[in-house]
Amino acid sequence: MNDNNTTDETTENRLVEGWQGRYYEDFTIGDVYKHPFGRTVTETDNVWMTNVTMNLNPMHFNEAYASETEFGERLVDGTFVIALAVGMSVIDVSVNATANLGYDDVRHHAPVFHGDTILAESEVLSKRESDSRDHVGIVETELRAYNQDNEKVLSLKRTPMVLKREYAQPSAAQPPGWPEGIGTQPGDTEATDE
C-alpha cells in the first residue's frame, strides 16, 4: 500500500446501480423521508414565478406597497413554495411515478420571504394496488415544508401512481430516464448489481 490508501493492483471498472428512486413495493406506511438539498428562495425566484403565472397581487412584486402591510416586505408567491416543496420530494417519492392523481389539503402555515431556506419531508400515509392498472400502485403522502427556523410553512397531501419494480425492470445500464444504449454499457465494464 502507498500513502494515499490505494493498492498497486489493477482495478476493473464496474457498472454499479445508482439511486433509482422508490418503487411501489418500497413504500411503508408511517415512513418519513427527509428530502435532501434544502433551497434558499431568492428574489429572482419570486419575480419569475409572479411574472410567468401573471399573479397580479402587489404583495409579491411591489416593495413600496408590501412595506406598508403587516409583513413589512414582499411575500414569496405561495404557488412557488408549493412547486419547490413538491420538487424537493420527487427524489424520494415520485421518481418512478407515472402520474400525480392529486394535491389535497394544501395549507400555507406561515409566509415565506426572500432569503428563507426551505426544507421538506414526506410521510407515507397510505398505499394500495391500482384497481385499473396492474403496473402501478397508489401512494398517499403528506408533504411538509419548513424554513430555516423550523417553522412549518406548508403542508399538503400528494397522491402519485408509482410503478412497480417488476414492470420497470431497472438496471445499472438503464436506470429511470435513460434511453437504451446511452453511455457506458455492460459490455464496456464488468456489470454488478451491488
URBELLIN-V426315 format. One record per residue. N is the residue number from 1. RES is the residue in three letters. PSI is psi in whole degrees, -180 to 180 (none if undefined). OMEGA is omega in whole degrees, 0 to 359 (none if undefined). NEAR is the number of other ideal C-beta (glycine too) atoms within 8 Angstrom. Layout:
N_RES_PSI_OMEGA_NEAR + N_RES_PSI_OMEGA_NEAR
This chain:
1_MET_146_175_4 + 2_ASN_-177_188_6 + 3_ASP_-21_182_3 + 4_ASN_25_174_4 + 5_ASN_31_174_5 + 6_THR_160_179_6 + 7_THR_167_178_4 + 8_ASP_-4_181_4 + 9_GLU_148_177_4 + 10_THR_132_178_3 + 11_THR_150_179_4 + 12_GLU_142_174_6 + 13_ASN_145_179_8 + 14_ARG_143_174_9 + 15_LEU_111_186_13 + 16_VAL_138_179_7 + 17_GLU_136_170_9 + 18_GLY_-173_178_6 + 19_TRP_126_182_4 + 20_GLN_8_181_9 + 21_GLY_167_180_10 + 22_ARG_143_171_10 + 23_TYR_168_184_11 + 24_TYR_-43_183_13 + 25_GLU_-19_185_6 + 26_ASP_-10_182_7 + 27_PHE_135_177_12 + 28_THR_128_180_6 + 29_ILE_132_180_8 + 30_GLY_-16_178_6 + 31_ASP_143_176_8 + 32_VAL_129_178_8 + 33_TYR_117_173_10 + 34_LYS_113_187_6 + 35_HIS_137_180_12 + 36_PRO_166_170_4 + 37_PHE_70_169_6 + 38_GLY_162_185_9 + 39_ARG_132_176_8 + 40_THR_129_182_8 + 41_VAL_132_181_16 + 42_THR_165_175_8 + 43_GLU_-38_179_6 + 44_THR_-42_177_6 + 45_ASP_-48_184_11 + 46_ASN_-45_180_16 + 47_VAL_-44_180_9 + 48_TRP_-50_183_8 + 49_MET_-42_180_13 + 50_THR_-44_180_11 + 51_ASN_-46_183_8 + 52_VAL_-37_183_6 + 53_THR_1_180_8 + 54_MET_37_178_5 + 55_ASN_111_187_9 + 56_LEU_10_178_4 + 57_ASN_120_184_5 + 58_PRO_-12_177_8 + 59_MET_-23_185_10 + 60_HIS_-23_187_13 + 61_PHE_-2_183_8 + 62_ASN_98_185_9 + 63_GLU_-41_180_7 + 64_ALA_-43_178_6 + 65_TYR_-51_184_9 + 66_ALA_-31_181_15 + 67_SER_-19_179_8 + 68_GLU_1_180_5 + 69_THR_176_179_8 + 70_GLU_-22_182_3 + 71_PHE_-23_177_9 + 72_GLY_3_179_6 + 73_GLU_171_179_9 + 74_ARG_147_175_12 + 75_LEU_148_174_12 + 76_VAL_135_179_15 + 77_ASP_126_183_12 + 78_GLY_-31_179_9 + 79_THR_-27_174_9 + 80_PHE_-42_180_12 + 81_VAL_-42_177_16 + 82_ILE_-51_182_12 + 83_ALA_-40_180_9 + 84_LEU_-49_182_14 + 85_ALA_-43_178_14 + 86_VAL_-44_178_11 + 87_GLY_-41_178_7 + 88_MET_-31_184_15 + 89_SER_-17_186_16 + 90_VAL_-41_184_9 + 91_ILE_-31_182_11 + 92_ASP_-25_189_10 + 93_VAL_-42_193_15 + 94_SER_25_173_11 + 95_VAL_-36_183_11 + 96_ASN_25_177_12 + 97_ALA_146_174_11 + 98_THR_-18_178_8 + 99_ALA_152_168_6 + 100_ASN_121_183_10 + 101_LEU_-23_180_7 + 102_GLY_157_172_7 + 103_TYR_118_186_10 + 104_ASP_163_176_8 + 105_ASP_46_179_6 + 106_VAL_126_180_9 + 107_ARG_128_171_7 + 108_HIS_110_185_9 + 109_HIS_-26_181_8 + 110_ALA_155_180_8 + 111_PRO_155_174_8 + 112_VAL_135_182_12 + 113_PHE_160_173_11 + 114_HIS_134_180_10 + 115_GLY_-12_176_7 + 116_ASP_144_174_12 + 117_THR_125_183_10 + 118_ILE_135_175_17 + 119_LEU_151_185_12 + 120_ALA_154_175_14 + 121_GLU_155_178_11 + 122_SER_139_175_15 + 123_GLU_134_179_11 + 124_VAL_118_182_14 + 125_LEU_-39_180_8 + 126_SER_165_174_7 + 127_LYS_149_178_10 + 128_ARG_158_175_6 + 129_GLU_148_175_5 + 130_SER_140_178_10 + 131_ASP_-24_187_3 + 132_SER_-10_183_3 + 133_ARG_118_182_6 + 134_ASP_-25_189_6 + 135_HIS_-2_182_7 + 136_VAL_162_169_13 + 137_GLY_165_182_12 + 138_ILE_127_184_13 + 139_VAL_129_176_13 + 140_GLU_129_179_11 + 141_THR_156_168_14 + 142_GLU_124_179_11 + 143_LEU_129_179_16 + 144_ARG_135_179_11 + 145_ALA_143_183_14 + 146_TYR_156_172_11 + 147_ASN_-178_184_12 + 148_GLN_-15_179_7 + 149_ASP_14_180_4 + 150_ASN_27_176_5 + 151_GLU_125_178_8 + 152_LYS_126_180_9 + 153_VAL_-19_184_14 + 154_LEU_145_167_14 + 155_SER_149_176_11 + 156_LEU_159_173_13 + 157_LYS_138_184_12 + 158_ARG_134_184_17 + 159_THR_94_175_12 + 160_PRO_155_166_13 + 161_MET_124_187_12 + 162_VAL_134_179_16 + 163_LEU_147_170_12 + 164_LYS_146_185_13 + 165_ARG_-42_184_11 + 166_GLU_-27_179_5 + 167_TYR_-29_181_9 + 168_ALA_-37_182_10 + 169_GLN_59_180_6 + 170_PRO_155_176_9 + 171_SER_167_177_7 + 172_ALA_-35_182_11 + 173_ALA_-27_182_8 + 174_GLN_75_177_7 + 175_PRO_173_180_10 + 176_PRO_134_176_9 + 177_GLY_-8_181_3 + 178_TRP_122_173_8 + 179_PRO_152_180_5 + 180_GLU_138_174_5 + 181_GLY_4_181_4 + 182_ILE_136_176_5 + 183_GLY_-161_181_4 + 184_THR_133_181_7 + 185_GLN_159_181_8 + 186_PRO_-35_179_8 + 187_GLY_-18_179_3 + 188_ASP_-26_183_7 + 189_THR_179_174_9 + 190_GLU_110_182_7 + 191_ALA_146_177_9 + 192_THR_152_178_8 + 193_ASP_39_181_5 + 194_GLU_none_none_5
